[in-house]
Amino acid sequence: MRPIPPRLEVSFPSRDLSGVMLLETERAGVQTWLTADGATITLVRGFLTSAKGFGSGLAASDVRQSAALVLARQEGTAERFHSFLNGNDQIELHAYKCVVTRLGPESIFLRGLPVAAQKLQERCHGVAESFTNTYWVRQGVPEVLQSSQWTGSFLGNLFMKTVPDEI
C-alpha cells in the first residue's frame, strides 16, 4: 500500500474555490504543493513564496522578515518583497511595509481534534495595494498550522490548512 503524501486544504474565498493540494517536492525547507490540474504553490516554513497556474499570481517573494516575527510569535515591523508576472510576461517587483500583531490564543481543529495555536495578523501596505495575512502558529512550536495569505490582486488571499497524518 502506497503512503498518502502530505496534504494541504486550500481555498480562494474570493472565488469560492477549494480543494486539496499534495506535496510534490521538498528540498532545503522549500515545499512545492500541486493541485490535480497542475497549479503549484511554494511554501517556506509555511509562508507563501509563489503561486503559479491559478490565472495570475505571485512569481516569487522574500518573506524572511515576516516569517521571523510570526514564527517567534513576536509583534513588530517587517519588509517583504513580491514579484508578479504581468500581462506582458515582465516581472514587476512590489515592496511592502508590514506590521505583525498578536491576536491571542485560538484553538483550531486538525483531524477533528482541537490544537492550541497563537493567532497573528500581518497588515501590509505598498504603493499600489494593501493586504492582510493571518497565521495560526502551533503553541510552543514554530510551525504554521493554518493561514490566509495574499497571492495578489487577481485572486486575493489563499486559505491553507495542514492535514497532518497525526497530531
C-alpha positions in Angstrom: 0.0 0.0 0.0 1.4 3.4 -1.0 1.6 6.0 1.7 -0.6 9.1 1.3 1.6 12.2 0.7 1.2 15.2 3.0 -1.9 17.2 2.1 -2.9 20.8 2.4 -6.6 22.0 2.3 -6.7 25.2 0.3 -9.3 27.7 -0.8 -9.7 31.1 -2.5 -12.6 32.6 -0.6 -13.0 35.5 -3.1 -13.6 33.0 -5.9 -15.5 30.3 -3.9 -12.8 27.7 -5.0 -11.5 25.0 -2.7 -9.6 21.8 -2.9 -6.7 19.7 -1.7 -3.0 20.0 -2.7 -0.4 17.3 -2.4 3.2 17.8 -1.5 5.2 17.3 -4.8 8.7 18.1 -3.6 10.6 19.3 -0.5 14.2 20.5 -0.8 16.2 22.5 1.7 13.0 23.6 3.5 11.2 24.7 0.3 7.9 22.8 -0.3 6.2 22.7 -3.7 2.5 21.7 -3.5 0.5 20.6 -6.5 -3.2 20.7 -7.5 -4.8 17.9 -9.6 -4.7 20.3 -12.6 -1.1 21.2 -12.3 -1.1 24.6 -10.5 1.5 25.0 -7.8 2.3 26.9 -4.7 5.7 27.1 -2.9 5.9 27.4 0.8 9.0 28.1 3.0 8.2 27.3 6.7 4.5 27.8 5.9 4.9 31.1 4.2 3.7 31.5 0.6 6.5 32.4 -1.7 4.9 31.7 -5.1 1.5 30.7 -6.6 1.6 29.6 -10.3 -1.0 28.3 -12.6 -4.0 30.0 -11.0 -4.5 32.5 -13.8 -2.3 35.3 -12.3 -0.1 35.3 -9.4 2.9 35.5 -7.3 6.1 34.6 -9.2 8.4 34.9 -6.1 8.7 36.6 -2.8 11.1 37.4 0.0 9.2 36.9 3.3 12.1 36.3 5.7 11.4 39.2 8.0 7.7 38.4 8.3 8.4 34.7 8.9 11.0 35.5 11.6 8.4 37.6 13.6 5.5 35.3 13.1 7.3 32.1 13.9 8.7 33.7 17.1 5.1 34.9 17.9 6.5 38.5 18.2 5.0 41.8 17.2 7.0 44.2 15.1 7.5 45.6 11.6 8.9 43.8 8.5 9.6 44.5 4.9 8.5 42.0 2.3 9.0 41.9 -1.5 6.8 40.2 -4.1 7.5 39.6 -7.8 4.5 39.3 -10.1 4.4 38.3 -13.7 2.4 40.9 -15.6 0.4 40.5 -18.8 3.4 41.3 -20.9 5.5 38.5 -19.4 7.5 41.0 -17.4 8.3 40.8 -13.7 7.0 43.6 -11.5 8.6 44.0 -8.1 6.4 45.3 -5.3 7.7 46.3 -1.8 5.6 46.3 1.3 5.9 47.6 4.9 4.2 45.2 7.3 3.1 45.3 10.9 2.7 42.0 12.8 0.4 41.9 15.8 -0.6 39.1 18.1 -4.4 38.4 18.2 -4.2 35.9 21.1 -4.6 32.2 21.6 -7.1 30.3 19.5 -7.6 26.6 19.1 -8.0 25.2 15.6 -9.2 21.8 14.6 -7.0 19.3 12.9 -8.5 15.9 12.1 -11.3 16.8 14.4 -9.2 17.5 17.4 -8.5 20.9 19.0 -4.9 22.1 18.7 -3.7 25.2 20.7 -2.4 27.9 18.5 -1.4 31.6 18.6 -3.2 33.8 16.1 -1.2 36.6 14.4 -2.0 39.2 11.9 0.2 40.8 9.3 -1.0 44.1 7.8 1.0 45.1 4.7 1.0 48.4 2.8 2.7 49.1 -0.5 2.4 51.9 -3.1 -0.4 50.2 -5.1 -2.1 47.9 -2.7 -2.6 46.8 0.9 -3.4 43.3 2.2 -3.7 41.3 5.4 -2.3 37.9 6.2 -3.4 35.8 9.2 -1.4 32.9 10.7 -2.2 30.3 13.3 1.1 29.1 14.8 1.2 26.0 16.9 1.6 26.7 20.6 5.2 26.1 21.8 6.4 25.1 18.3 7.4 27.4 15.4 5.0 25.8 12.9 2.3 27.5 10.8 -0.8 25.2 11.0 -3.2 27.3 9.2 -3.1 30.7 7.3 -4.7 33.1 5.0 -2.0 34.6 2.7 -2.3 37.1 -0.1 -1.5 35.9 -3.6 -2.0 39.2 -5.5 -4.9 41.4 -6.5 -6.3 38.9 -9.0 -7.3 36.1 -6.6 -6.7 37.7 -3.2 -6.0 35.6 -0.2 -5.3 31.8 -0.3 -6.5 30.0 2.8 -4.3 27.0 3.7 -4.6 24.3 6.5 -2.3 21.4 7.1 -3.7 17.9 7.1 -1.4 16.0 9.5 -1.1 12.2 9.5 -1.1 12.5 13.3 -1.5 15.4 15.7 
